[in-house]
Amino acid sequence: MSQYGHRAMIVALVMVALSAFGATAGAAPRWQATDSIDAGDQPLVDQSVTIKAVNASQDGWVTVHLDEGGKPGRVLGHSAIKKGANSNVVVKLEEAVSPGTKVWPMLHIDAGTIGAYEFPGVDAPVIVGGNIVMKQITVTEGPAALPRTGGADTTMALLIGALALLAGGGLLRRLRARV
């Protein structure tokens, strides 16, 4: 049996076990092939990560897990998402991470108390094709400070230059009028 056959069998057994113990369909992770996360390496902005796109087959959460040994570890932050397409989902991190840190944005369901994040617990990760819907990204260095371009000093110099040109143009017009 292929690795995909084993995964499908395990998922089926989990679903049978959940139903045998009276678990409701809402308490088990639901998934569809359309569930996905799209995010890329990025600097933190206001201690937050922005997930470019999230597609969810039900209301849930986008969490950001710290990379611990190449796998998702503790949760650094979470943000609610709605069923369907979600764009530019901002997840505020509850602890500081430095550039070079790897994190895992991950899709979770909202199964217990609706609107209350309950993980670890019933708000389990979403699984599609035997894989958790997640993506590893790296926190990058923020953009360097912009160079100072002169500000008010430059504005005053431009104003004086413009006035000088206007005065010079007026003087030329007078001289032409005399000739």
C-alpha positions as CSV (number, residue, x, y, z in Angstrom):
1,M,0.0,0.0,0.0
2,S,1.4,3.5,-0.9
3,Q,2.0,6.2,1.7
4,Y,-1.1,7.9,0.5
5,G,-3.1,4.8,1.0
6,H,-1.9,4.5,4.6
7,R,-2.7,8.2,5.2
8,A,-6.2,7.8,3.9
9,M,-6.7,4.7,6.0
10,I,-5.5,6.5,9.1
11,V,-7.8,9.5,8.4
12,A,-10.8,7.1,7.9
13,L,-10.0,5.3,11.2
14,V,-9.8,8.6,13.1
15,M,-13.2,9.7,11.7
16,V,-14.8,6.3,12.6
17,A,-13.3,6.5,16.1
18,L,-14.5,10.1,16.6
19,S,-18.1,9.2,15.6
20,A,-18.0,6.1,17.8
21,F,-17.2,8.2,20.8
22,G,-20.0,10.7,20.0
23,A,-17.8,13.5,18.6
24,T,-19.8,15.8,16.4
25,A,-18.7,16.6,12.9
26,G,-17.9,20.1,14.1
27,A,-15.3,18.8,16.6
28,A,-13.3,16.9,14.0
29,P,-11.1,18.7,11.6
30,R,-12.9,19.3,8.3
31,W,-11.0,19.8,5.1
32,Q,-11.4,20.3,1.4
33,A,-8.9,20.5,-1.4
34,T,-9.5,24.3,-1.5
35,D,-8.2,24.9,2.0
36,S,-4.8,26.6,1.6
37,I,-2.4,29.2,2.9
38,D,-0.2,31.5,0.8
39,A,2.6,33.4,2.6
40,G,6.2,34.3,1.9
41,D,9.3,35.4,3.8
42,Q,8.8,38.8,5.3
43,P,9.9,41.3,7.9
44,L,7.7,41.9,10.9
45,V,5.6,45.0,10.8
46,D,4.3,46.1,14.2
47,Q,5.3,42.7,15.5
48,S,3.0,41.0,13.0
49,V,3.1,38.6,10.1
50,T,0.8,39.1,7.1
51,I,-0.6,36.0,5.4
52,K,-1.2,36.9,1.7
53,A,-4.1,34.6,1.1
54,V,-6.1,32.0,3.1
55,N,-8.8,29.8,1.6
56,A,-11.0,28.1,4.2
57,S,-13.9,25.7,3.8
58,Q,-15.2,26.9,7.2
59,D,-14.6,29.7,9.7
60,G,-11.4,29.2,11.7
61,W,-8.1,30.6,12.6
62,V,-4.7,31.3,11.1
63,T,-2.1,30.6,13.7
64,V,1.7,31.3,13.5
65,H,3.7,28.6,15.2
66,L,7.4,28.9,16.0
67,D,9.7,26.5,14.2
68,E,11.1,24.0,16.7
69,G,13.5,21.5,15.1
70,G,12.0,21.9,11.6
71,K,8.4,21.3,12.8
72,P,5.7,23.7,14.1
73,G,6.1,24.3,17.8
74,R,4.3,26.7,20.2
75,V,1.8,29.2,19.0
76,L,3.1,32.8,18.7
77,G,-0.2,34.3,17.6
78,H,-3.5,33.7,15.9
79,S,-6.2,35.6,13.9
80,A,-9.8,34.7,13.0
81,I,-10.7,34.0,9.4
82,K,-14.0,33.5,7.7
83,K,-15.1,30.7,5.4
84,G,-14.0,31.4,1.8
85,A,-11.2,33.6,0.5
86,N,-9.3,35.8,3.0
87,S,-6.6,38.3,1.9
88,N,-3.8,39.9,3.9
89,V,-4.6,38.3,7.2
90,V,-2.5,40.0,9.9
91,V,-1.4,37.8,12.8
92,K,0.1,39.8,15.8
93,L,2.8,37.8,17.5
94,E,2.7,37.6,21.3
95,E,6.5,37.3,21.6
96,A,9.4,38.8,19.8
97,V,11.2,36.9,17.1
98,S,14.4,38.0,15.4
99,P,15.3,38.1,11.7
100,G,16.2,34.6,10.5
101,T,13.5,32.9,12.7
102,K,11.4,30.4,10.9
103,V,7.7,30.3,11.6
104,W,4.7,28.2,10.4
105,P,1.5,30.0,9.4
106,M,-1.2,27.2,9.8
107,L,-4.9,26.9,9.2
108,H,-7.1,25.7,12.2
109,I,-10.8,25.1,12.5
110,D,-13.1,26.9,15.0
111,A,-14.9,23.9,16.5
112,G,-15.5,24.5,20.2
113,T,-16.8,27.7,21.5
114,I,-17.2,29.7,18.3
115,G,-15.0,32.8,18.3
116,A,-12.8,31.5,21.1
117,Y,-9.4,30.2,20.1
118,E,-9.0,26.7,21.8
119,F,-5.7,25.1,20.8
120,P,-4.4,22.8,22.0
121,G,-7.9,21.5,22.0
122,V,-10.8,21.3,19.7
123,D,-9.6,24.0,17.3
124,A,-7.4,21.5,15.5
125,P,-5.2,22.1,12.4
126,V,-6.9,21.5,9.0
127,I,-5.6,18.5,7.1
128,V,-5.8,18.1,3.3
129,G,-4.6,15.0,1.7
130,G,-3.0,13.8,4.9
131,N,-1.0,17.0,5.4
132,I,-1.6,19.9,7.7
133,V,-2.4,23.1,5.8
134,M,0.6,25.2,6.7
135,K,3.7,26.8,5.2
136,Q,7.1,27.5,6.6
137,I,8.4,31.1,6.2
138,T,11.3,33.1,7.5
139,V,11.2,36.4,9.3
140,T,13.6,38.7,7.4
141,E,15.4,41.8,8.3
142,G,13.2,44.9,8.0
143,P,13.9,47.6,5.4
144,A,16.8,49.9,6.2
145,A,16.0,53.4,7.4
146,L,15.3,55.7,4.4
147,P,18.1,58.3,3.8
148,R,17.4,61.8,4.9
149,T,16.6,63.8,1.7
150,G,16.8,67.3,3.1
151,G,13.3,68.0,4.3
152,A,12.5,71.6,5.1
153,D,16.0,72.9,4.1
154,T,15.5,71.7,0.6
155,T,12.0,73.1,0.4
156,M,13.3,76.6,1.3
157,A,16.1,76.4,-1.2
158,L,13.7,75.5,-4.0
159,L,11.3,78.3,-3.0
160,I,14.1,80.9,-3.1
161,G,15.3,79.5,-6.5
162,A,11.8,79.7,-7.9
163,L,11.4,83.3,-6.7
164,A,14.8,84.2,-8.3
165,L,13.7,82.7,-11.6
166,L,10.4,84.7,-11.5
167,A,12.2,87.9,-10.7
168,G,14.8,87.3,-13.5
169,G,12.0,86.5,-16.0
170,G,10.2,89.8,-15.0
171,L,13.5,91.7,-15.4
172,L,14.0,90.2,-18.9
173,R,10.5,91.2,-19.9
174,R,11.0,94.8,-18.9
175,L,14.3,94.9,-20.8
176,R,12.6,93.6,-23.9
177,A,9.8,96.1,-23.6
178,R,12.4,99.0,-23.6
179,V,14.0,97.8,-26.8
